[in-house]
């Protein structure tokens, strides 16, 4: 169960962040409203939520999950894979030092937290354009030193590993067809997401509830069968910036 979350407000210049989505210009008032609704949901699920101020020099910094990883035992300060995002991690270190011992990923390693899927004490580390083998190796050594287990997964398509696969509690994953046959996922019951609804693979488990983006009726029907509380959130503006529900918080 999570007791804390760290989030960061999107800044006025958030639309100059990195994106490959061609979904139109995002609106600042709308993203603020969507972010506020997300924070409210986390609070409603019992988490104490820290909302950090925007970082004007880093328009993607509200995707606070990427520059750090927090486990039950340690916080890892990442070296983000996109040069424009390097530096976002600096102010997080002081915040996370209040909760966990700190470790770091060093040059030439790069890791984005969006590539790191936690399933209890086991970690799947996606190898992507953002997380390189050196970074994954450093992270794996840190995690094992703190008693965790881990393995790497080739991400293939999509920005991050968690663009395509997420944990749904117990021994269940939500996963796109592209990653469904990865041998490391064999032991899981899989909720398959069809290509047309791929974005909803970014569904987030928080304390037994599932937060998912609005607008994916086929997958919603499958999620309903799990019998867990479902919370639909509008994240249209976040999506325009290649982000989603998992990227907007660090939960621990
Ligand atoms: N805009 C999120 C990212 O590209 O890292």
Boltz pocket constraint, residues with backbone or C-beta under 6 A from the ligand:
constraints:
  - pocket:
      binder: B
      contacts: [[A, 17], [A, 18], [A, 19], [A, 60], [A, 63], [A, 82], [A, 85], [A, 241], [A, 242], [A, 243]]
      max_distance: 6.0
